[in-house]
Each structure stands twice: as C-alpha cells, then as structure tokens.
Amino acid sequence: MSRAIIDAPAKAPSSRDQFAHAPVTEGPADAWRPLYRLGAVAALLSVVLIFIAAIVYAVSQPPTTVTGWFELYHKNWLLGLFAGDLMMLAINLVLGVIYIALYGALRHANQPFMALATALGFLAIAAYFASNPAFSLLSLSNQYAAATTDAERTALLGAGQAVIAGWTGSAFNIAYLLAAVVALIIALVMLRSYVFGKPTAYAGLVMGVLTLVPATAGMVGIVFSLLALVPTVVWLVLIARRLFTLASAPEGSGL
C-alpha cells in the first residue's frame, strides 16, 4: 500500500495554484509609468507656454478699455486670444496632468495630503477656467462688429466690461491662492520623500510663497507674479527630469 502511494502520479496543480504562483510582470507602480512620461512632457510644455506668454506680453500690451479689446479682436483675433491669456488657459489645462503624475509619484510619501493637493489643484483649474476672458471676448467682439444699433453696442460693451471684471475678480483670485496652497503642500511632501530632490522642493516652496500674493494686488502683485516665474520654471524643469527618470525606471523597482 505504501508502495502504491509512493508510485502514484503527482496531482496536477489546479488553476488556482497556477494563478497564485504565476510571476508578476507589472505592479501598481509600473502602471504609473505612462502617466509619469505624460506629466514630464506636460511640465516641459508648460515652460514653453510660459515663455510664449512672456514674449506676447512684452511685444503687445493688452488694451485698457473694452472698446480697445473689441478692436484688437476685430483686427487680429489670434493676437486678441493671446492677450486674453490663452497661454495661461493652456497651461492650466496641462497642469491637471502634472498634478496627477505628482500624486502618483508622491502617493507613498503622504497619500492624504497629496489627495488634498490634487483636489485643490483641480478646483483652482476650474476657477481659472471660469475667469479666463479669451473666448468670451472673442464672441462679444464678433457680436459688437455685427451690431447695427447703439443700444446693441452699449449692451455688448457692458457685457465686455463684466467679462474683464471677472478676469480679475473672485474666481481668478481664488484660483491664484489655491494654486499657491497646492504648491506649498506638494513641496512639503517632497521634503519628506526620497522621490524628488531638495532643490525641487525648495523651488516649489519659493513659488508657493510668491504666489500667495495675487497678481491683482496692484504693483506689488505684479512684481511678485513676475518673480514667481523664475522658481516656477525651475520647478517644472526639475519635475520633468525626475518624472522622465521614474518613467524609465526598471520594472518592479517600485518607483
């Protein structure tokens, strides 16, 4: 009997056993690689858009009256869109990708705070979208050019004035301050993580502190917003470099 037991063929492993012992080729961290690469590209694209916006602002100052805005759009609608912060609209669009990539990279360092930063970041993006006047002014300028009565023109001028007021109103200031808070939270998480170096974290801290003063706060706000461009560009470049590294890390490394 013992001989029969010894010579009996081994039981074939069940499908459950095969699944349990199957080699894992891709873990949760590996699934983030495409988004890391996309976030890196978005960061570099943001730098390009910042420089384009700076050049446009230096070459052509935005109008100071509603009529001036309508005339600008009528003469050159593309230049009008640029003057109406089209580049900032694009930057905020790609910023959402950067926030998600940073969440993936820093989620192990402090997931609750990174979740909070990501949520506030998207809230800031939504608030900025609500305040941006680029396409609203384009539509109003076309209507103004087609208006046939003084009453229509007066109504459109009033609508244009309301759009411009909203550009520097509550939604814009909320977006600006929320973006500063997001930058500070991410920087503090970076300081307690091995994923990003200290220079990246310190650049984020300086950027966050400088953007606590909205650009709408008179001359002080303008100066602070211009100064904030330097750490912002440095932060974006360092983030792009690190995200590219994470995207290229060996599989199973956990990065």
C-alpha positions in Angstrom: 0.0 0.0 0.0 2.8 2.4 0.9 4.4 1.4 -2.5 1.3 2.4 -4.3 1.1 5.7 -2.6 4.8 6.5 -3.5 4.4 5.5 -7.1 1.1 7.4 -7.6 1.4 10.2 -10.1 1.6 13.7 -8.6 -1.6 15.7 -8.6 -1.6 18.3 -11.3 -1.7 21.8 -9.9 -5.1 23.5 -10.0 -5.8 26.6 -12.0 -5.9 28.5 -8.6 -2.4 27.3 -7.7 -1.1 28.2 -11.1 -2.6 31.7 -10.7 -1.2 32.1 -7.2 2.3 31.2 -8.3 2.3 33.0 -11.6 5.1 35.6 -11.9 4.0 39.2 -11.5 5.2 41.2 -14.5 3.7 44.5 -13.7 2.9 46.0 -10.3 0.8 49.1 -9.4 3.9 51.3 -9.6 4.7 50.1 -13.1 1.2 51.1 -14.2 2.0 54.8 -13.5 4.9 54.9 -16.0 2.9 56.2 -19.0 1.4 59.0 -16.8 4.9 59.9 -15.4 6.1 60.3 -19.0 3.0 62.3 -19.9 3.4 64.5 -16.8 7.0 65.2 -17.8 6.0 66.3 -21.3 3.3 68.5 -19.8 5.8 70.2 -17.5 8.1 71.0 -20.4 5.2 72.2 -22.5 4.2 74.5 -19.6 7.7 76.0 -19.7 7.4 76.7 -23.4 3.9 78.2 -22.9 5.2 80.5 -20.2 7.9 81.8 -22.4 5.4 82.4 -25.3 3.1 84.3 -22.9 6.0 86.4 -21.7 7.0 87.3 -25.2 3.5 88.2 -26.3 3.1 90.4 -23.2 6.4 92.2 -23.8 5.6 92.8 -27.5 2.0 93.8 -27.2 0.5 95.3 -24.1 -3.2 94.4 -23.5 -5.8 97.1 -24.1 -7.1 99.1 -21.2 -10.7 99.6 -22.4 -13.5 97.3 -23.6 -13.6 99.1 -26.9 -9.8 98.6 -27.2 -10.3 94.8 -26.6 -13.1 94.6 -29.3 -10.9 96.5 -31.8 -7.9 94.2 -31.1 -10.0 91.1 -31.6 -11.5 92.5 -34.8 -8.1 93.4 -36.3 -6.3 90.2 -35.2 -8.4 87.6 -33.3 -5.4 85.4 -32.6 -3.4 88.2 -31.0 -6.6 89.1 -29.0 -6.7 85.5 -27.7 -3.0 85.7 -26.7 -3.6 89.0 -25.0 -6.6 87.4 -23.2 -4.4 84.9 -21.5 -4.8 82.0 -24.0 -1.4 80.6 -22.9 -2.5 80.6 -19.2 -5.6 78.7 -20.2 -3.4 76.1 -22.0 -1.0 76.0 -19.0 -3.9 75.2 -16.6 -5.1 72.5 -19.0 -1.8 70.6 -18.9 -1.3 71.4 -15.2 -4.0 68.8 -14.4 -1.8 66.1 -16.0 1.1 67.3 -13.9 -0.9 67.2 -10.7 -2.0 63.6 -11.4 1.6 62.5 -12.2 2.8 64.1 -9.0 0.1 62.3 -7.0 1.3 59.0 -8.4 5.0 59.8 -7.6 4.3 61.0 -4.1 1.4 59.0 -3.0 3.5 56.7 -0.8 5.1 59.7 1.0 1.8 61.1 2.1 -1.3 60.0 0.3 -3.9 62.1 2.3 -2.0 65.3 1.7 -1.3 64.5 -2.0 -5.0 63.7 -2.5 -5.9 67.1 -0.9 -3.4 68.9 -3.1 -4.7 67.2 -6.2 -8.3 68.0 -5.4 -7.4 71.7 -4.6 -5.4 71.8 -7.8 -8.3 70.8 -10.0 -10.5 73.2 -8.1 -8.0 76.0 -8.9 -8.0 75.0 -12.5 -11.8 75.1 -12.7 -11.9 78.5 -11.0 -9.4 79.8 -13.5 -11.3 78.4 -16.5 -14.3 80.3 -15.2 -12.4 83.6 -15.0 -10.4 83.5 -18.3 -11.9 86.0 -20.8 -10.2 84.9 -24.0 -13.0 83.2 -25.9 -15.8 85.2 -24.2 -14.2 88.5 -25.5 -13.8 86.9 -29.0 -17.5 86.1 -29.1 -18.5 89.5 -27.8 -16.2 91.3 -30.2 -17.8 89.5 -33.2 -21.3 90.5 -31.9 -20.1 94.1 -31.5 -18.8 94.2 -35.0 -22.1 92.9 -36.3 -24.3 95.2 -34.2 -26.4 97.7 -36.1 -27.8 99.9 -33.3 -26.3 101.9 -30.5 -28.4 100.0 -27.9 -26.9 96.7 -29.0 -23.3 98.2 -28.9 -24.0 99.6 -25.4 -25.2 96.3 -24.1 -22.2 94.4 -25.6 -19.8 97.0 -24.1 -21.4 96.3 -20.7 -21.1 92.6 -21.2 -17.5 93.0 -22.1 -16.8 95.1 -19.0 -18.4 92.4 -16.9 -16.1 89.7 -18.5 -13.0 91.8 -17.9 -14.1 92.5 -14.3 -14.5 88.7 -13.8 -11.0 88.2 -15.2 -9.5 89.9 -12.1 -12.4 89.1 -9.7 -13.2 86.4 -7.1 -12.7 83.3 -9.4 -9.3 84.5 -10.5 -8.1 85.3 -7.0 -9.4 82.0 -5.6 -7.6 80.1 -8.4 -4.4 82.0 -7.7 -4.4 81.4 -4.0 -5.4 77.8 -4.3 -2.6 77.2 -6.7 -0.2 78.7 -4.1 -1.5 76.4 -1.4 -1.2 73.4 -3.7 2.4 74.3 -4.5 3.2 74.6 -0.8 1.6 71.2 0.1 3.4 69.4 -2.7 6.7 71.0 -1.7 6.3 70.0 1.9 5.5 66.4 0.9 8.6 66.4 -1.4 10.8 67.4 1.6 9.7 64.3 3.4 10.1 62.0 0.4 13.1 60.4 -1.4 11.4 60.7 -4.8 12.2 64.3 -5.6 15.4 66.1 -4.5 15.5 69.0 -2.1 16.1 71.6 -4.9 12.7 70.7 -6.4 11.0 71.0 -3.1 12.7 74.4 -2.3 11.8 75.7 -5.7 8.2 74.7 -5.0 8.2 76.5 -1.6 9.5 79.7 -3.1 7.0 79.5 -5.9 4.2 78.9 -3.4 5.2 81.8 -1.1 5.5 84.3 -4.0 2.1 83.3 -5.5 0.3 83.9 -2.1 0.1 87.5 -3.3 -2.3 87.6 -6.3 -1.3 89.4 -9.5 -4.4 91.6 -9.0 -2.8 93.1 -5.8 -1.6 96.3 -7.6 2.1 96.8 -8.3 3.1 94.5 -5.5 1.1 91.7 -7.0 2.6 92.3 -10.5 6.2 92.2 -9.0 5.5 89.0 -7.1 3.9 87.3 -10.1 7.0 88.2 -12.2 9.4 87.0 -9.5 7.4 83.8 -9.2 8.2 82.9 -12.9 11.8 82.0 -12.0 11.1 79.3 -9.4 8.1 78.1 -11.4 10.3 77.4 -14.5 12.9 75.8 -12.3 10.3 73.6 -10.6 8.8 72.5 -13.8 12.1 71.6 -15.4 13.2 69.6 -12.3 9.8 67.8 -12.1 10.0 66.9 -15.8 13.5 65.5 -15.4 12.5 63.4 -12.4 9.3 62.1 -14.0 11.2 61.0 -17.1 13.5 59.1 -14.7 10.6 57.5 -13.0 9.0 56.5 -16.3 12.3 54.8 -17.3 13.0 53.0 -14.0 13.4 49.2 -14.2 10.2 47.2 -13.9 9.5 46.0 -10.4 11.7 48.8 -8.8 8.6 50.2 -7.1 9.2 53.7 -8.4 
